[in-house]
Every structure is written in structure tokens, then in C-alpha cells.
Amino acid sequence: MKFLFDLLPLILFFAAYKMYDIFVATGVAIAASFFQIGAFWLKHRRFETMHVITLAALVICGGMTILLRDPLFIKWKTTIVNWLFAAIILYSQFFTKRSVSEVLFGDKAQIQLPRKAWRLFNMNWGIFFLFVGALNIYVAFYYGLHLDEATREEIWVNFKVFGVIVLTIVFTIVQIFLMARFVKEEGEKI
């Protein structure tokens, strides 16, 4: 259920895009993100960092898209958010005692892994977010240059909605299998 709640702005963006256009879809995504953050706050009395970062990028990039009637800005949002996540993750990899992954998954989910496993897990996610950000630039601005602008925009929307989700799910599954070999059995010493 949380997965669908996290995807709410994206799902509504896609539906509005199919019914109207990129500008209406962007406005719907912004409104849905505000709703998402508000609903999360009412239920948990806290904000989730991912929601706040996404909303900030969406308000800035989406606002510019709507205000200037130029989809260029909303196309950059995916890259900005992914590269921001990569920067946070990689900063923790090299400049903090514990990685973001260890704090999020070790403390909150109570997963026990050796330090080298946390560092590998963290580095993989940092590289993944860098890759997705770069791939978004390619799809948004360089893929299918021989096609008309409307077709290229539709390809980008489909990539943003389906491609990024599928890549993330596949990468997560690979990460789970990779990290499973490090998970300690109950009672086993680390």
C-alpha cells in the first residue's frame, strides 16, 4: 500500500497526461504531491525526506514548466531528484561514519550486515541513481531526435512512468539477492 501511496503523484501525472497534456499533468502532480505530504503528516506527524525532496523539485521544475509553458523543466526533474539522492548517498559513503543505507535499512528495518556489505549496498544505490539521472537526460533530450516533438515527449513520459519503475524494481531485486549472502543467521556472530 505504501508503494502505491509513494507513486500517487506519478500515477496521477500519467493519467492527466493521457487525458490532457504535459502542463495539466504537471499541475496535477504538484497538487498530488502536496496532498501526499499532507496525508503523510496527518497520519505520522512527520515528513518523509523522499516526499519533501520530490515535492521541492516538482514545485520548482513543474512551476517553471507551467509558468513558461516549456516542458524542458519538468523533464529535468527526474534527473535532479535522482542525482540529489545519489549525492546524499555517495556523500555518506565517503564522508560519514555510517552510510545512509545502513541508517535507513539497518536501524529502521533492523537488518544486520557487516560494514563491507553496507558500503557495497550504499555504493550500488548511489551509482544506480547517477545512472537513472543520466538515462533520463538521454531519453528526454537525445533519444529519437528524428521523431516529432509530441512523440518524443510521449516516449519520455512512458520512460518516466514505466521505465524508471521497472529499472528500480529490477535493481532492487538484484540488490536483495546480492545482499542476501551477507545476512547473518540468527545467533551467528558478525
N, C-alpha and C positions, 0 to 999 in steps of 0.2 A: 504494500500500500504506500509506503514512504517513497518507493521508487517512482510510482505514478505521480505522487504529490510533487516530487522534485522535478518531474518532467512537465508539469501542468503548463507553465508558460510556453514551452516548446510545442506542446500538443496544440494549444490554442493558437499559437503563431502559425502553425502549419494549416490548421483549419481555416483561419482567416485569410491566409494567403491563397488557398484554393478557391475560396468564395469571392474574395475581393482582389487585393493587390498587396505588394510589399509594404506600403505605407500604412494601410489599415492593420495588417498583420503585426507590424512593429508596434503600433499603438496598443493593440490587444496584448502583446507580450509584455509591454511595460505595465499595463494595468494588472495583468495576471501575476506579475512578479510582486507588485505592491500587495495584492491580495494574499499571495503565498507567504510573504514575510509577516503580514498582519495575522494571518491564521496561525502561523507557527508561533508567533509571540503570544497570542491568546492561549494557546494550548500548553506551551512550555515555559513561558515567561523568560525567554532568551532568544537571541538571534543565532541562526546558523551562518557561519562565515561564508560558505559557498553561496548561499542565497544573497547575502549582502554584496559580495563582490560581483556576482552576476547582475544584480539589480543596478548597482552603480555603473557598470559598463553598459548595461542596456539603456539606462536613462541618458547617459552621455552620447553613446553611439546612435541609439534609436532616436533620441531627441534631435540630434543633428540630421539624421535621415529624414525625419518628418519635417523639421523646420526648413531645411534646404532642398527638400524633395529630391534627394540623391541617395540611392541605396548603397553607395560606396561605404558609408559609415557603418551601417548595420552589418555589412559583410566583414568588416574588421573586428567586430565584437567577439566573435568566436576565437580569433587569434589572440586578441588582447587577454581574454579570460584564461585561455589555456597557457599562454606564456606567463601570465601573472602567477598561476598555480605552479608552473614549472620553476619560476624564480623563487617562490616561497619554499618549495620542496628542496630545490638544489641548494639554496642558502642554508637550510637546516642540515643538509648533507655535509657541508664543508665548514660551517661556522658555528654550529651549536653542539652541545654535548649529546643531545638526543634528537633523532630525526623526527620530522612531522609524522611520518608513518608509524614510528614507534609510539609516539604520544597518542595518536588517534586510534590505532588498532591494538596496541599493546596495553595501554592504560584502560581505555574505554571498553574494548572488546575482550580484554584480559587474555590476549594471545601471548604465549611465551615462546620467544625465538631468541637465538643467540644474536649478539651485536652484529656480526657479519651478515646475517640474514636480513636484519632490519635495514642495514645500509644498502644491500642489494635491492631489496624491495623498494626502498625510497628512491634510489638512483633510477631504477626501471621506470617508476612513475614520472619522475622528472623528465626523463628522455621521452617518454610517451607523450606528455603534454607539449613538449617542444615540437615533436613530430606532428601532432594533430594541428597545432597552430600553423606550422609551415604548410601542411597539406591543405588547410583551409585557404591560405593565400593562393596556392596553386589553383584550386578548384574555383575560387571566387574570381580570380583575375587573369588566369592564363589558360585554363582548360577550355577547349572548344572555341578558340578565337575566330574560327571560320563560321561559327554559328551566329544567328541573330541574338541581340541582347536579351530578349524575352526568354528564349530557350536556355541561354547561359544562366540567367537568373533562376529559372526553374531547376536546372541541374544543381546549382548551388544550394537552393532551399532543400532539395531532396538529400543532398550530401549532408547538410547541416542537421537535418532531422533524422535521417536513417543511417547514413554513413558513419557519422560520429558515434551514434549509439551502438551500432554493430561493432565498430572498432573497439569501443570501450568495453563492451561485454566480452568480446573475444580476448582482449588483452587481460581483463580481469580473470577470466578462466585460466589463461596461461599462467598468470601470476599465482593463482591459487595452487595449481599443480607444482609450480616451481617452489613455492614456499612450503608446501606440504612435507617435503623431505626434511625440513628444518624443525617442524613442530615436534615438541618433546611429548613423549607419552607421560601420562600422569604418574608421578612418583620418580621419573627419570631425572637425574641431575643435569643441569645445563652446563 
